[in-house]
């Protein structure tokens, strides 16, 4: 595997034994073009070297069959609005999947099928590894020198000209020695090879292969989607949700007529390691902004779609603006500046404040794919203020949750006030505050759920009420479960819930009329909105 290919799969190596994944030999029997396409796509994102194979199989995936297979098999039977997945042959109903839903349901079925294969072929690590570090330790003795403990605080470690992070602690063995630990640079190819050669092992001989069966259905919708969708975040979840949306529209014979999508994401550079799970992007998009690329891809696939983007975050400044400003009274005072500085945000964005407010005023739905709870909470506050649904998902490792929030709830209601104050970035990026491993099966499952629910809402908004308000998935059981979510806050004023959760920082925010007229400011990335979808 080339260095570039190795980097592509680096974020999943803490979850799976990558050499085993690459050598999987999985066959395929039966015909369903959309499902076959998704099975092949997921296999490539996992790094499987060859799929499907015709001999020396570990397992065989059997599609839409009414006959028992002689080989060790995983059966997938597609239905009108769902699918059945099982390791045991059964006589489950087989029917043609609705065109609008077929791509998303095929993605879900393919991702869960590959997850079951990873389980049964012993590819999943018993102990997930979030990060590997290589360090050099110096044991120093300062007893017979003129160096004090304060002097040690000023010691620096270098690898060539590069300064390394250095930590100190006493040895606590009666010697008086001090241990200095320097963390080495992970960008070194030689170091990367050493790290790959060192691994954790545990006895896995007691793995039991129990029969597996899972059935999934969603509400029936056929009408092509219309209206105004705002997407916050186009990483793993956001790309799979948009992929589900545009593939569904295409499969149902649409070209995006009457549909407006605006994409927000502050990431200015797609990286190689994003490509194993962020389905919209390929090598040609590396080093380009995510929002720009995602909008470009949607426009190229749906020629009648009205699409815009902003290379920027969507969050607290927008909520602040919606709640506290009227067009005739817009001003920049010290409180506004302090708020932005405290959150380390800037106003140098692709879309102006007025443009963003106009887009939000016309929105029918906000779809969330951001990587921290604070941003999700603020976005749910914006949705509550606008009185539109908020579709949220979070995915990490082999687990995730999915939420549909309408008038009956917000992120503070569902996850508590502390979650809304949590600004830590949970990310597979190196700069994430909480490091996590990431894999395509998880992001595809929850991105497809978000995309399918968005298609439902923009097709027939009332049918969204038939979706579960919360669902969770764990990769070791490989089952989606609908839950009755908790309710942590009192009352039904969900904007107030978010403001209370955010605390004193926003104690001066008040609500104003959203119908205040705004002036147009057509900057790069702006999009003109049609009337609201009913």
DAQUIVEN-V370112 format. One record per backbone hydrogen bond with DSSP energy under -0.5 kcal/mol. NH is the residue of the N-H (numbers start at 1). CO is the residue of the C=O. E is the energy in kcal/mol with one decimal. If there is no record, write none. Layout:
nh: <NH	NH>
co: <CO	CO>
e: <E	E>
//
This chain:
nh: <6	7	8	9	9	10	12	13	13	15	16	17	18	20	21	22	23	24	26	27	29	36	37	38	39	40	41	42	43	44	45	46	47	48	49	52	53	58	59	60	61	62	62	63	63	64	74	75	76	77	78	79	82	83	84	85	86	87	88	95	98	101	102	103	105	106	107	108	109	110	111	112	113	114	115	116	117	118	119	120	121	122	123	124	125	128	129	130	136	138	139	140	140	142	145	148	152	153	154	155	157	159	160	162	164	165	167	169	171	178	179	180	180	181	182	182	183	184	188	192	193	194	195	196	197	198	198	199	207	210	214	216	218	226	227	229	229	230	231	232	232	233	233	239	240	241	242	243	244	245	246	247	248	249	250	251	252	253	254	259	260	261	262	263	264	265	270	270	274	275	276	277	278	279	281	285	286	287	288	290	293	294	295	296	297	298	299	300	301	302	303	304	305	305	306	307	308	309	310	312	318	319	320	321	322	323	324	325	329	330	333	337	338	339	340	341	342	343	344	345	349	356	357	358	359	360	361	362	363	363	364	365	366	367	368	369	374	376	377	378	379	380	381	382	383	384	385	386	387	388	389	390	391	392	392	393	394	396	397	399	400	401	402	403	404	405	405	406	409	414	415	416	419	420	421	422	422	423	426	426	427	427	432	433	434	435	436	438	442	443	444	445	446	447	448	449	450	451	452	453	454	455	456	457	458	459	460	463	464	464	465	466	467	471	472	473	474	475	477	478	479	481	483	485	488	494	497	498	499	500	501	502	503	505	506	507	509	516	523	526>
co: <2	3	4	5	6	7	9	9	10	12	12	123	16	17	17	18	19	21	24	59	61	32	33	34	35	36	37	38	39	40	41	42	43	43	22	26	26	25	25	72	27	60	74	29	61	76	60	86	62	84	76	82	79	216	77	214	75	212	212	78	80	98	98	99	101	102	103	104	105	106	107	108	109	110	111	112	113	114	115	116	117	119	118	118	15	126	14	128	182	180	137	138	178	140	142	146	148	149	151	152	164	162	158	159	157	183	181	179	177	140	169	138	178	167	136	180	165	134	185	188	189	190	191	192	193	194	195	197	204	208	85	83	81	458	258	227	260	365	262	230	367	231	264	235	236	237	238	239	240	241	242	243	244	245	246	247	248	250	249	256	227	306	229	308	231	310	285	288	271	272	273	274	274	277	278	282	283	270	285	267	289	290	291	292	293	294	295	296	297	298	301	255	255	302	259	305	261	525	263	310	315	315	316	317	318	319	320	321	326	327	331	333	334	335	336	337	338	339	341	340	347	352	353	354	355	356	357	358	359	360	228	228	389	230	391	232	422	372	373	374	375	376	377	378	379	380	381	382	383	383	364	405	366	390	403	368	401	399	437	396	473	394	471	392	469	390	403	404	406	410	411	412	416	416	417	418	419	421	371	424	425	434	429	425	425	433	427	11	439	439	440	441	442	443	444	445	446	447	448	449	450	451	452	453	454	455	456	460	460	461	462	463	464	402	481	400	479	398	474	474	474	472	470	483	413	492	493	494	495	496	497	498	499	502	503	504	506	513	521	523>
e: <-2.8	-2.3	-1.6	-1.1	-0.5	-1.1	-1.3	-0.7	-0.6	-2.0	-1.7	-2.8	-1.2	-0.9	-1.9	-2.6	-1.2	-1.4	-0.6	-2.7	-2.9	-3.0	-2.4	-2.0	-2.5	-2.3	-2.3	-2.6	-1.9	-2.0	-2.0	-1.8	-1.2	-2.3	-1.9	-0.6	-1.8	-4.0	-1.1	-2.0	-2.5	-0.5	-2.7	-3.3	-0.5	-3.2	-2.1	-3.4	-2.9	-2.6	-0.5	-2.9	-0.5	-2.2	-2.4	-3.1	-2.2	-2.6	-0.6	-1.9	-2.6	-0.6	-1.9	-0.6	-2.6	-2.5	-2.2	-2.3	-2.7	-2.6	-2.7	-2.4	-2.1	-2.4	-1.9	-2.0	-2.0	-2.7	-2.0	-2.5	-2.1	-1.4	-2.6	-0.8	-2.7	-0.5	-2.7	-0.6	-2.5	-3.4	-0.5	-0.7	-2.9	-0.5	-1.4	-0.5	-1.7	-1.2	-1.5	-1.7	-0.6	-2.8	-0.5	-1.9	-2.8	-0.5	-2.5	-1.7	-2.3	-2.5	-3.2	-3.3	-0.6	-3.3	-3.0	-0.5	-2.0	-3.0	-0.9	-2.4	-2.0	-1.7	-2.7	-2.1	-1.3	-0.6	-0.9	-0.5	-1.1	-1.1	-3.0	-2.7	-2.2	-2.4	-2.9	-0.5	-3.3	-2.4	-2.9	-0.5	-2.7	-0.7	-3.4	-2.2	-1.6	-2.2	-2.2	-2.4	-2.3	-2.0	-2.9	-2.3	-1.7	-2.2	-2.3	-2.5	-1.5	-1.8	-2.9	-1.9	-3.1	-2.4	-2.4	-2.2	-2.8	-1.9	-0.5	-1.6	-1.7	-1.8	-0.6	-1.5	-2.0	-1.0	-1.6	-2.1	-1.0	-2.8	-1.9	-1.6	-2.0	-2.9	-2.3	-2.2	-2.4	-2.3	-2.5	-1.9	-1.4	-2.5	-0.5	-2.3	-0.6	-1.8	-2.3	-0.8	-2.3	-1.3	-2.5	-2.0	-0.6	-2.0	-3.2	-2.5	-2.7	-2.3	-2.1	-1.8	-2.3	-1.0	-0.6	-1.8	-2.9	-2.2	-1.9	-2.5	-2.6	-1.3	-1.4	-2.5	-1.5	-2.4	-2.4	-2.4	-2.4	-2.6	-2.6	-1.4	-0.5	-1.0	-3.1	-1.1	-1.9	-2.9	-3.0	-3.3	-2.1	-1.7	-2.7	-2.4	-2.5	-2.2	-1.7	-2.1	-2.3	-2.4	-2.4	-2.2	-1.0	-2.1	-0.7	-2.7	-2.6	-0.6	-2.4	-0.6	-2.2	-2.4	-2.2	-1.8	-1.5	-2.2	-2.8	-3.1	-2.0	-2.9	-0.5	-0.6	-1.6	-2.2	-2.7	-1.5	-0.7	-0.9	-1.1	-0.6	-0.9	-0.9	-2.3	-0.7	-0.9	-1.3	-1.6	-0.8	-2.5	-0.6	-1.3	-2.5	-0.5	-1.7	-2.9	-1.8	-2.1	-2.5	-2.3	-1.9	-2.1	-2.6	-2.9	-2.3	-2.2	-2.4	-2.1	-2.5	-2.5	-1.1	-3.0	-1.6	-0.6	-1.3	-1.2	-2.0	-1.4	-2.1	-2.4	-1.9	-0.8	-3.6	-0.5	-2.8	-0.8	-2.8	-2.5	-0.9	-3.4	-1.4	-1.6	-2.0	-2.4	-2.8	-2.3	-2.3	-1.2	-0.5	-1.8	-1.7	-2.0	-1.0	-1.6	-2.1>
//
